[in-house]
Amino acid sequence: ATVSVLYWLQPYSVTRSEGKMMRSAARRWLSMPATGFKPMAYEGASTEEVLARRKKYLHPMLTWYYGEKPMHLVEGKMQYVWDNKGERYLDMYGGVVTTSVGHCHPRVVEAGTKQMNKVWHTTSLYVNDNVGLMAEYLVSKMPKSHEWVVYFTNSGGESTEFAVFSAKTYTKNYNYVTIRNGYHGIGSQGARGATASAGWTWSAPPDPCCRHVLCPDLSNGMFTGSHEEKVQGYLNDLQMTLKETCSSVAGFGAENIQGVGGVLELPKGYIKGAYDIVRKAGGGCVSDEVQTGFGRLGDCYWGFEKDHDCVC
């Protein structure tokens, strides 16, 4: 019997014993560095039991990777995670770009434990110093050209919903514009309307006042010419969309790097040009930083470079 493997990007057939030897050699070549952390022995339910419970009690729209044999992760430390059999993995996914400082980072664990030993929840109806300190810190990371305020939410989708609501309320207009191939959440009507990714559409109705313009993909897009000429083509599409389909505009929202849409970075000059067009039309501008913000790009705290009206 033979199995097919990918060797230097070319199909190549080997026997099972040869394949086993190749995998063993690959593990030696690609082995991870030693770590001083030793995970606890796992004493919980088997993967089969976990799957059976999940299928019975959790909503069926919650899916997992790797078919009928998903990874059963039970512990994490910094950049590594361990499964129920003690196998270590390098986490390059970070819980959908959520665990940006690693698992169980000692400073985060210490701060969380310290707060939980004091008080858990008070709501904004009462005064507590931490919420103000956090807002002050976030504002310190924003451009100095605006007077910023912060509204905390529980999720990225809720942030999108509030951004759409705020733009409509402030401008008293209803049309909200986003980019095709973008993802802004699915849990509410506003977030579903802002999202324009085919893999994340549902039978529940989206916000009918959302408009979607062409995605400025310079490599696979419809415009030719120089960088500037291609960008201008997409800006013209935005301009025509506002002119032909929107009697007024509440706002324009975009990810500076489309995450769910394939890690597509918007080309230089597009965001600035788009914001200028939308502002002249009377709309506000929203930078969706759910996946790019908080230092996750490495050399900047936010994904944007220019001033915006709102960050979600």
ROTOR-526745 format. One record per atom (N, C-alpha, C): y, z negated, x negated; residue in three letters. Coordinates in steps of 0.001 Angstrom, whole numbers, plus 500000, padded with zeros to 6 digits. Example, Ala and Ser with C-alpha at 12.3 -4.5 7.8 and 13.67 -1.06 7.14 Angstrom:
494310492200486810ala/495500492200487700ala/496700492200486800ala/497750492920487150ser/498940492860486330ser/500030492130487100ser/
END
This chain:
498807500000499153ala/500000500000500000ala/501242500000499118ala/502289500631499596thr/503524500701498818thr/504686500211499660thr/505749499821498988val/506993499452499657val/508103500255499017val/509162500547499778ser/510299501301499248ser/511383500334498809ser/511946500575497653val/513026499748497137val/514171500666496750val/515368500098496593leu/516522500870496170leu/516746500594494692leu/516616501615493866tyr/516722501456492424tyr/517781502430491916tyr/518910501870491460trp/520032502697491024trp/520435503704492111trp/520451503201493354leu/520880503965494511leu/519965505139494845leu/518753505173494295gln/517810506238494602gln/516525505631495166gln/515955506210496243pro/514682505695496783pro/513583505824495741pro/512773504782495649tyr/511732504780494615tyr/510565503969495149tyr/509346504526495109ser/508184503839495653ser/507422503114494555ser/507035501883494839val/506259501083493890val/505162500385494675val/504150499913493962thr/503109499132494616thr/503643497742494921thr/502947497016495772arg/503395495670496119arg/503422494760494896arg/502438494892494016ser/502421494054492820ser/503597494389491916ser/503912495695491805glu/505076496089491000glu/506372495574491627glu/506439495642492961gly/507613495131493636gly/507795493648493413gly/506689492897493420lys/506751491456493175lys/507263491168491771lys/506792491949490784met/507248491776489405met/508736492091489286met/509189493151489978met/510602493518489920met/511475492439490534met/511032491868491666arg/511805490799492295arg/511857489571491403arg/510758489263490740ser/510724488124489834ser/511689488333488670ser/511711489564488137ala/512626489864487038ala/514070489781487504ala/514337490267488732ala/515693490219489269ala/516171488786489409ala/515272487890489829arg/515655486481489972arg/516044485884488625arg/515339486294487561arg/515680485774486231arg/517027486316485778arg/517275487589486020trp/518535488196485586trp/519723487697486401trp/519475487429487686leu/520561487070488589leu/520557485589488948leu/519925484787488170ser/519816483363488490ser/521180482686488440ser/521371481711489331met/522638480997489399met/522684479897488351met/523873479493487930pro/523988478419486938pro/523494477093487495pro/523141476212486611ala/522651474891487018ala/523772474103487690ala/523390473249488628thr/524351472372489287thr/523821470943489238thr/524732470003489075gly/524321468610489008gly/524048467988490360gly/524302468758491434phe/524121468219492771phe/522676468400493222phe/522084467345493773lys/520730467410494291lys/520754467160495794lys/520359468150496583pro/520389467964498045pro/519365466947498506pro/519642466348499646met/518710465387500217met/517467466101500741met/516362465414500718ala/515129465986501275ala/515300466161502779ala/514980467344503262tyr/515167467629504684tyr/514029467050505503tyr/514391466296506543glu/513385465659507382glu/513570466018508859glu/514338467073509121gly/514613467448510505gly/513574468371511094gly/513949469006512196ala/513038469884512927ala/512772471163512140ala/511648471801512447ser/511302473056511803ser/512216474168512314ser/512249475284511592thr/513069476418512023thr/512639476904513398thr/511350476914513660glu/510842477341514958glu/511345476435516083glu/511349475135515826glu/511837474188516835glu/513339474358517062glu/514081474567515969val/515530474753516076val/515844476010516885val/515114477090516614leu/515328478335517347leu/514975478185518828leu/513873477503519109ala/513453477305520499ala/514504476512521273ala/515052475477520655arg/516079474665521311arg/517363475472521517arg/517694476272520510arg/518906477085520608arg/518781478118521725arg/517632478784521792lys/517426479794522829lys/517456479176524231lys/517011477938524351lys/516921477298525661lys/518254476736526128lys/519060476177525201tyr/520233475426525618tyr/521581476066525265tyr/521608477048524358leu/522876477654523991leu/523045479002524684leu/524281479384524884his/524594480632525570his/524021481820524786his/523434482809525470pro/522774483925524775pro/523716484825523983pro/525031484758524207met/525938485603523436met/526091485097521997met/525630483882521717leu/525657483348520358leu/524461483908519592leu/524710484779518636thr/523647485447517896thr/523542484898516480thr/522539485374515749trp/522379484969514343trp/521951486179513530trp/522059486042512208tyr/521668487114511301tyr/520183487010510934tyr/519654488091510413tyr/518312488156509827tyr/517182488075510851tyr/517397488677512025gly/516317488854512984gly/515627487570513410gly/514280487591513365glu/513504486446513833glu/513335485373512762glu/513859485617511567lys/513768484633510490lys/515154484329509932lys/516003483706510735pro/517367483410510274pro/517373482327509204pro/518461482285508441met/518608481226507438met/518838479893508151met/518061478911507779his/518154477582508382his/518859476674507374his/520192476667507429leu/520995475927506455leu/521175474480506903leu/521000473556505959val/521039472139506313val/522009471321505471val/522487471864504347glu/523381471084503481glu/524217472027502628glu/525407471571502267gly/526284472374501433gly/527070471514500468gly/527424472100499323lys/528249471413498335lys/529052472456497579lys/530370472409497761met/531285473372497147met/530878474799497505met/530570475654496522gln/530274477063496828gln/528816477322497168gln/527979476294497215tyr/526546476477497457tyr/526116475882498802tyr/525054476470499365val/524397475899500537val/522894475892500282val/522185474991500974trp/520730474871500836trp/520078475022502195trp/518897475634502200asp/518170475749503460asp/517191474596503599asp/516422474596504693asn/515525473486504992asn/514363473376504009asn/514158474422503185lys/513100474385502183lys/513623474073500784lys/514916473753500679gly/515503473400499397gly/515972474582498572gly/515945475790499143glu/516407476979498423glu/517932477007498403glu/518504477283497220arg/519962477283497070arg/520512478703497182arg/521685478823497843tyr/522343480114498009tyr/523810480002497607tyr/524359481069497089leu/525795481161496833leu/526467481640498110leu/527339480823498668asp/527971481143499948asp/529188482040499702asp/529015483322499960met/530121484271499816met/530710484647501172met/530303483945502227tyr/530744484230503588tyr/531728483183504085tyr/531482481938503716gly/532419480874504032gly/532633480619505508gly/531580480816506322gly/531732480552507747gly/532823481405508378gly/532754482714508149val/533774483668508606val/535139483287508017val/535171483182506730val/536401482903505977val/537049481591506425val/536228480635506802thr/536743479355507292thr/536671478257506225thr/535531478159505548thr/535352477114504532thr/535943477611503217thr/537264477665503135ser/537924478320502013ser/537992477452500753ser/537736476164500866val/537763475298499671val/536366474790499323val/535356475382499919gly/533988474963499624gly/533474473924500601gly/532171473692500529his/531539472717501420his/531673471309500851his/532013470367501715cys/532058468943501341cys/532905468717500092cys/534043469396500023his/534955469191498898his/535347467712498861his/535221467051497715pro/535443465597497677pro/536817465157498165pro/537865465947497902arg/539205465569498360arg/539312465669499875arg/538656466674500453val/538686466835501906val/537864465734502577val/536694465451502015val/535848464380502555val/536581463042502501val/537246462779501385glu/537969461505501234glu/539101461390502249glu/539893462477502408ala/541008462440503351ala/540517462314504795ala/539444463053505126gly/538909462978506475gly/538347461613506799gly/537614461032505855thr/537042459698506057thr/538136458644506205thr/539165458768505392lys/540276457815505448lys/540946457841506811lys/541183459049507351gln/541832459150508647gln/540921458672509767gln/539634459009509706met/538711458615510767met/538504457106510798met/538755456459509701asn/538670454999509671asn/539921454331510240asn/540949455165510535lys/542193454632511103lys/542273454902512604lys/542454456177512961val/542556456565514363val/542112458021514462val/541431458367515558trp/540858459703515687trp/541786460665516409trp/542298460244517575his/543054461178518400his/544091460423519214his/545326460964519233thr/546381460313520008thr/547109461262520948thr/547023462585520757thr/547755463649521435thr/549220463636521001thr/549902464721521291ser/551322464843520916ser/552238464051521837ser/551659463380522853leu/552461462560523753leu/552960461297523060leu/552318460942521942tyr/552731459776521182tyr/553168460217519790tyr/553759459334519054val/554288459655517727val/553297459226516656val/552991460152515749asn/552143459852514599asn/552688460647513421asn/552691460058512236asp/553350460700511099asp/552609461937510588asp/551277461994510728asn/550512463064510081asn/550817464452510634asn/550992464576511950val/551239465891512521val/552580466449512034val/553584465580511902gly/554875466015511379gly/554807466392509910gly/554021465619509138leu/553865465924507716leu/553166467264507516leu/552174467549508350met/551466468822508235met/552377469987508588met/553152469832509652ala/554090470879510042ala/555132471110508951ala/555619470027508365glu/556603470144507291glu/556028470895506092glu/554768470613505766tyr/554114471303504643tyr/553982472790504917tyr/553553473161506124leu/553397474576506465leu/554735475304506427leu/555773474667506946val/557101475283506920val/557573475498505484val/557201474601504577ser/557610474749503171ser/556990475980502521ser/555923476496503111lys/555253477684502581lys/555778478975503211lys/556695478870504131met/557215480040504834met/558466480564504140met/558846481827504404pro/560086482379503849pro/561293481538504255pro/562265481442503359lys/563415480560503600lys/564468481195504497lys/564249482425504940ser/565257483141505715ser/565249482774507196ser/564314481935507619his/564213481555509026his/564167480029509160his/564481479559510366glu/564253478165510736glu/562926478125511488glu/561878477596510871trp/560537477685511435trp/560152476411512181trp/559361476567513216val/558725475443513903val/557245475760514032val/556430474744514253val/554969474891514262val/554411474451515608val/553451475223516102tyr/552697474841517306tyr/551222474901516930tyr/550534473775516937phe/549141473712516510phe/548202474102517654phe/547152474853517306thr/546139475253518280thr/544753474941517719thr/543726475165518550asn/542358474817518158asn/541570475975517563asn/542054477215517704ser/541275478357517238ser/542184479547516993ser/541625480571516337gly/542379481781516099gly/542698482510517391gly/541707482586518309gly/541932483248519581gly/543013482567520401gly/543019481225520378glu/544051480484521097glu/545416480721520472glu/545450480877519150ser/546707481181518466ser/547242482539518892ser/546341483529518984thr/546749484856519447thr/547308484782520865thr/546591484072521738glu/547035483942523127glu/548433483338523196glu/548680482304522395phe/549991481665522421phe/551061482578521833phe/550698483364520805ala/551655484298520219ala/552062485370521220ala/551067485926521944val/551357486936522967val/552221486324524070val/551853485137524509phe/552606484436525562phe/554042484164525114phe/554208483718523870ser/555541483391523361ser/556417484632523279ser/555841485733522797ala/556605486976522682ala/557071487452524054ala/556187487383525042lys/556544487828526383lys/557581486904527019lys/557412485604526823thr/558334484634527415thr/559723484753526801thr/559794484902525484tyr/561090484939524799tyr/561848486223525108tyr/561151487366525055thr/561823488653525251thr/561953489039526718thr/561169488371527589lys/561094488715529015lys/560577490143529217lys/559834490614528234asn/559154491906528324asn/557653491668528356asn/556870492713528662tyr/555445492510528875tyr/554531493280527924tyr/554985494389527391asn/554120495211526544asn/553969494610525150asn/552724494443524741tyr/552417493884523426tyr/551575494919522667tyr/551934495214521426val/551324496308520668val/550541495761519480val/549323496268519302thr/548517495933518127thr/547917497221517561thr/547150497077516480ile/546595498229515767ile/545123498404516133ile/544707499646516320arg/543293499925516555arg/542449499422515378arg/541248499025515683asn/540301498497514702asn/540598497042514343asn/541605496469514978gly/541972495087514688gly/541223494093515559gly/541112492875515080tyr/540435491802515817tyr/541357490590515893tyr/541575490098517117his/542466488958517323his/541856487907518249his/540530487960518459gly/539868486995519317gly/539377487635520607gly/538509486907521317ile/537927487441522557ile/537895486408523673ile/538323485190523413gly/538120484102524366gly/539127484009525482gly/540155484855525481ser/541157484812526536ser/541635486224526821ser/542343486395527915gln/542771487737528315gln/543733488337527298gln/544664487539526804gly/545613488037525822gly/544947488424524516gly/544000487599524054ala/543288487889522801ala/542419489128522958ala/541748489283524102arg/540921490471524335arg/541771491731524395arg/542958491612524974gly/543842492759525038gly/544346493159523665gly/544649492169522819ala/545155492450521472ala/544067493037520580ala/542814492639520799thr/541700493142519999thr/541409494592520371thr/541250495425519336ala/540978496853519565ala/539854497311518661ala/538771496558518673ser/537588496866517869ser/536417497087518820ser/535768498265518720ala/534750498645519699ala/533599497651519793ala/533256497000518693gly/532146496054518704gly/532480494733519366gly/533734494539519763trp/534150493266520340trp/534890493475521654trp/534338494349522480thr/534874494541523822thr/533868494012524840thr/534366493480525946trp/533505492838526932trp/533878493314528326trp/533019493004529277ser/533264493424530651ser/534400492639531292ser/534714491461530761ala/535837490690531288ala/537138491440531004ala/538051491519531960pro/539255492342531791pro/540191491799530706pro/540730492691529858pro/541721492281528861pro/543123492284529462pro/544086491866528701asp/545481491925529121asp/545861493396529324asp/546238493799530522pro/546532495212530769pro/547826495695530133pro/548610494783529599cys/549904495166529031cys/549856495328527515cys/548650495354526930cys/548512495558525494cys/548346497044525190cys/549014497515524164arg/548933498894523720arg/548400498911522288arg/547633499944521954his/547025500028520627his/547464501308519927his/547985501166518711val/548426502328517937val/547386502656516869val/547527503825516249leu/546570504265515239leu/546504503296514079leu/545291503096513566cys/545090502244512391cys/545508503020511139cys/546417502486510327pro/546892503200509136pro/545879503186507986pro/544780503873508195asp/543737504003507173asp/544024505283506386asp/544549505145505185leu/544958506317504417leu/543776507099503860leu/542620506461503725ser/541454507138503155ser/540705507971504186ser/540598507450505417asn/539803508126506441asn/540621508508507661asn/541930508510507530gly/542775508763508677gly/543057510227508932gly/543959510486509862met/544223511841510324met/545394512526509615met/546153511786508813phe/547322512370508168phe/547036512694506704phe/547679513718506202thr/547526514151504814thr/548873514083504101thr/548836514352502789gly/550064514332502006gly/550110513147501075gly/551306512779500644ser/551489511648499736ser/551305510331500473ser/551290509245499720his/551181507911500331his/552280507707501354his/553489508010500969glu/554634507806501860glu/554544508668503106glu/554080509918502937glu/553958510819504083glu/552899510340505067glu/551778509830504550lys/550740509303505430lys/551241508082506198lys/551894507168505498val/552421505966506151val/553420506353507231val/554273507320506929gln/555273507744507907gln/554614508337509138gln/553478509026508960gly/552754509569510104gly/552327508470511061gly/551831507360510526tyr/551402506239511373tyr/552594505511511990tyr/553693505442511272leu/554902504837511834leu/555450505702512966leu/555337507018512813asn/555760507917513889asn/554904507695515141asn/553605507442514941asp/552724507174516080asp/553162505905516799asp/553528504865516048leu/554027503638516660leu/555317503915517429leu/556203504689516817gln/557465505016517458gln/557246505764518777gln/556345506737518767met/556071507515519967met/555377506677521036met/554515505744520611thr/553852504864521578thr/554870504020522319thr/555825503466521595leu/556871502664522227leu/557719503529523162leu/558009504747522748lys/558877505617523523lys/558195506140524775lys/556898506496524662glu/556226507197525747glu/555449506290526696glu/555029505106526230thr/554180504260527077thr/554774502891527377thr/555845502515526718cys/556422501180526903cys/557889501301527311cys/558220500843528494ser/559620500811528888ser/560368499739528108ser/559628498750527642ser/560167497675526801ser/559004497098526004ser/559300496344524965val/558239495778524136val/558501494300523892val/557436493494524050ala/557543492062523787ala/557302491753522317ala/556288492424521730gly/555977492123520338gly/554951493063519757gly/554789492951518463phe/553825493740517701phe/553051492780516817phe/551712492803516923gly/550878491911516128gly/549914492676515254gly/549687492199514030ala/548780492903513122ala/548220491953512079ala/546997492238511663glu/546423491595510485glu/546872492388509261glu/547354491724508235asn/547727492435507014asn/546501493010506324asn/545374492346506474ile/544077492867506058ile/543138492705507240ile/542644493808507773gln/541730493729508908gln/540390493189508429gln/540019492009508930gly/538785491370508483gly/537554491911509173gly/537453491668510479val/536307492138511246val/536223493664511196val/537361494330511066gly/537397495783511034gly/536990496403509713gly/536475495610508780gly/535950496183507541gly/536728495861506286gly/537518494778506296val/538333494381505131val/539219495559504717val/540006496046505661leu/540912497165505433leu/542330496642505247leu/542871496836504055glu/544230496387503762glu/545227497432504240glu/546219496990505008leu/547220497932505488leu/548045498450504313leu/548390499744504303pro/549060500342503150pro/550472499822502950pro/550901499846501719lys/552242499387501371lys/553285500202502123lys/554228499502502711gly/555301500154503446gly/555086500198504944gly/553837500016505396tyr/553575500136506830tyr/554118498947507611tyr/553794497746507183ile/554214496560507917ile/555736496477508000ile/556419496682506875lys/557880496618506886lys/558455497669507833lys/557926498896507760gly/558414499946508645gly/558124499650510103gly/556921499120510384ala/556550498798511762ala/557442497697512326ala/557710496675511530tyr/558550495581512001tyr/559974496057512274tyr/560479496931511430asp/561826497463511657asp/561885498214512985asp/560867499021513272ile/560820499797514514ile/560757498874515729ile/559881497871515666val/559688496971516807val/560917496112517039val/561531495634515983arg/562713494793516144arg/563874495582516735arg/564034496834516320lys/565092497670516881lys/564849497932518360lys/563561497886518772ala/563223498085520184ala/563324496792520984ala/563663495696520329gly/563842494431521029gly/562639493516521038gly/561582493845520268gly/560371493028520246gly/560308492089519061gly/559397491138519146gly/559147490218518039gly/557956490687517224gly/557750490064516063cys/556677490476515156cys/555776489294514838cys/554471489531514916val/553470488485514715val/552545488884513572val/552418488012512599ser/551467488229511503ser/550245487374511759ser/549103488014512022asp/547864487293512292asp/547260486853510965asp/547391485563510651glu/546940485007509375glu/545663484193509522glu/544934484389510625val/543738483597510878val/542721483748509752val/542611484955509179gln/541638485163508102gln/542275485327506733gln/543585485582506672thr/544207485835505367thr/545098484709504881thr/545442483766505747gly/546381482721505379gly/545761481548504632gly/546610480584504293phe/546213479338503647phe/545624479560502250phe/546176480538501525gly/545788480748500135gly/544498481490499914gly/543909482033500965arg/542598482659500805arg/542643484007500090arg/543828484568499891leu/543931485807499128leu/544096485549497631leu/544253484297497245gly/544256483943495827gly/545620483805495202gly/546489484805495336asp/547768484757494633asp/548958484538495564asp/548720484250496830cys/549798483952497762cys/549239483072498876cys/550129482343499533tyr/549672481422500571tyr/549410482147501881tyr/550249483161502199trp/550088483951503424trp/549821485402503073trp/549319486151504023gly/549050487558503797gly/550289488429503877gly/551375487916504365phe/552584488726504474phe/553521488489503288phe/554438489357503091glu/555427489241502029glu/556843489185502585glu/557057489778503738lys/558389489792504346lys/558459488772505470lys/559689488480505950asp/559857487479507004asp/559360488020508336asp/558832487120509163his/558303487458510465his/558858486485511495his/558659486856512739asp/559104485972513824asp/558084484888514121asp/556829485185513870cys/555765484243514259cys/554538484483513412cys/553836483426513087val/552565483523512377val/551499482875513252val/550373483542513489cys/549315482931514306cys/548050482778513474cys/
END
